Amino acid sequence: MRRTLIALLLCAPGWVWGAGQPLEGRWEGRIEIPGRETPVVVDLAQDAAGAWTGSIILPGLGVKGAPLANVAASRDEVAFDLGNVLSTPNDVPARFQARVKADGLMTGAFVQAGNAANLSLKRIGPAQVDIAPRSTAVGRLLEDRWIGEFELGGYPRYVTLTLANHANAAATATFVIVGKQTNNLPVALVTEEGSFLRVESPTTHVNFEGRFVEQSDELQGTVELGTFELPLVLRRASRRAS
């Protein structure tokens, strides 16, 4: 699946509010990809230890609150990348570099795979950095191997999701989809809130979100394949075999 190039940006000292004014803030603008300008919102903040953190929103690409990686900011320049949010582990991360001009606008370039696009942003308010979610433990009834299937392009895809808790740590998952080939998806996030479970593989843009229904002993939900969502019901493998 072809991913649209793009990425990020961030801030540097906004216009001069006074000596030592922090660089943090919310910046809004567009990445000028030829034939398709892409809106972008970037939040940048500095913590008590002086480290920079941030997040990005790319409405046209379904990215909301993705964390920035390798943020480096100086007096009037900033650089960062998005890690694997819009790429795979084999790709060089998309990189952004920009400078704040005397008029308070931030301009620069987004570079990925040898392609570059200009961008221009303005500061619109205080930073609203989205904190990256962390995995949690899952309920005892979910610790098991779950199987199901869905259809894509006229062909069945067989899913196996295995959930496991660990002492004094969050749950982990193995997430395998078998179609014409076997795909063992790297899982970065496992969360359960109430009866709702979410498993994310951001490097492959494949996620599962579902609700545990104790009466039927099923995980009823959807599998997200990029921008597509398809219904998927997972059933406990041990009961299927019995």
N, C-alpha and C positions, 0 to 999 in steps of 0.2 A: 504494500500500500504506500503510495507516494505521499510523503509528508510535505506540506507547504513549508518552505523555508521561512523562518522568522524567529525573531526573538527580540530581545529585550533592550532594556535600557535602564539607565538609571541616573540617579541624580548626582549633582555636584553642587557646590555651594550655589544656592539660588542667588537672587540678586542680593546686593549687599544690604543686610538689615543692621549691620553693625559688626565690629570686630569680634571674631570668634563665633559668629552665627553658625549653628549646626547645619549640616547638609541635609538633614532628614526632611522628608516631606512626601507628598503625593504628587506625582508628575503624570500628565496626560498629554497624549498626542497621537501621531501616526507614523508607522513605518512605511516608507514609500516604495513598496515592492512594485515593480513595473506591471501595470495592468490591474493591480489590486492593492490599493492602499489599505493597510491593516491598522485599526485602532489599538491602542495599548495604554495601559495604566500601570505605573510602577510605583511601589512604596518602598522607601528606604529609611532606615532608622539606625541609630547608634546606641548600643547598650551601655550599661554602667562601666564595663571594662574597656570601652572604646571600640569594640568590634562592630562591624557593619553587618546588618541583616536586611533582607528585603523580600518582596514577593511581587508577582506580576500577574496581570489580567490581560488575556488576549481573547476578547469576545468572539471573534470570527473563527477561532480555532478551538473553542471549547475549553480554554485554559482559564481557571479562576483561582487565584491565590497560590500559584505554584511558587515554591521557594527559589530564590536566586542562589547561585553557587559562586564561590570564589570572588566575592565582592571586594573591590579595592577602590577606595576613594581618597582623593587628596584635596587640595584647596579648591580647585575648579575643574577637576576631571573625575570620571568614574568609569569603571569597567567591571563586567561580570558575565557569567554564562548561565545557562539553564540546565546544565548537566544532561540527563537523559529524558527530560520531560517531553521534548519534541524530536527525539532521536533514539537510536539504538545504542547498545554498549560499544559497537564497532565504529560508530561515527565520532568525529571530533565535535565536541559541544559547540553549539552556536554561541558566538561571542559578540558582546556589545561594548563599544567604547564611545564616550562622548565628553564634551566640554561645555560648561556653562559660560555663555557670553555676557558682555557687560549689560545687555538689555534684559537679562534674566532668563532668556530662552536657552534650552539645552539642545544642542545639535551634535550629530555624530553619525556613526555607521553601525549597521548590524552585518556581521560576516558569518557565512556558513558555507562549507564545501566550496570555497573559492568564489562564491557569489556575495555581492555587497548591496545593501540598500540603505539609503539615507533615512534619517529620522529627525524629527523636531518635536520637542516637548516643552510644556510650560508647567510651572508649579501651581497647583490649584488649592493646596491646603496641607494640613498636618498629615504625617504618615499614618497609614492604617494597615500595617504589616499583618498578613495572615500567618498565624503560627502553624507550622506543618504538623499534621496529626501524627500521633504515635500509636503503634500497635497496642492492643490490650489483650488480656486473657479472654478466653471464650468459655461459655457455660459447659458444665460437665457433659451434658447431653449432646453437645456438638463435637466433642472429641472423638472423631471416627473418620472412616473413609466413606465419601459420598460419591455417587455416580449418577449420571444423567446424559441426555443427548439433546441436541438441537440441529436444525437443518439450515444450511447456508449454501446458496447457489445450486440448490437441487441435490446436495450431497449431505449425508449425516455427519455430524461431529460428535464424538464421544468424550465426555468430560469426567475426570476424576479429581476430586478435591479432598485432600486429607488435612485435617486440623489437629494440632497437638499443643497442649499447654506445657510450660516449663516452670520449674520451681523458681520463685522470685524473679520471673521474667514474663514477657508477653508471649502470646501464642505465635506459632509459625504455621505455614501452610505449604503443601506442594499442590500445584495446579497444573494439570496435564490435559491437553486437548488433542485428540487423535482424529485426523481426517485422512487426507492422502499421505500425510506424514505425522510423526509424533512431535508435539511441541510441549516441552517442559518449561512452563513460563516462570520466570523469576518473580517471586512475590516480595513486595516492599512493605505492604501494609495489611494487617489483619485487625479489624475492629468489630466488636459486638456492643451494641447499645440496646438494651431491652431485648426484644426478640429479633432485632435486625442485625444481620451480618454483612460486612463488606470486605472483599478481598481485592487488592489492587496489584496489577503488574504494569507500572507506568512505562517501563522500557518497551513493552510490546503493545501498549494501549489497549489491553484487555483487562476487564474487571468483572467481578461478580458481585451482585447485591441481592440479598434475599431475606425473607422472614422465616424463622423456624416455626412450623406449625406442629405442635406436639401431638394433636389428635391423629394426624396422618403420618407423623414422623417424617416430615419432608422439609427441605429448604426450597421455598417457592420464591422465585425472583426472576432476574434478567441477567444475561451476559452482555457486557458492553464491548463492542468491537470497534474501536475508534468512535465514530459518530453514530454507529448503528447500535440498536438495542433489540435483543431477541429474547423471548420468554425461555426460561430454563428452570426445570424442577429437578432437584437432586434428592436421591433417596439413599438411605443407609445401605451400604454394600453388603453388610452382614445379613440384613433381612432379605435382600434380593436373592442371596444365595441359599437361604434356608427354605 
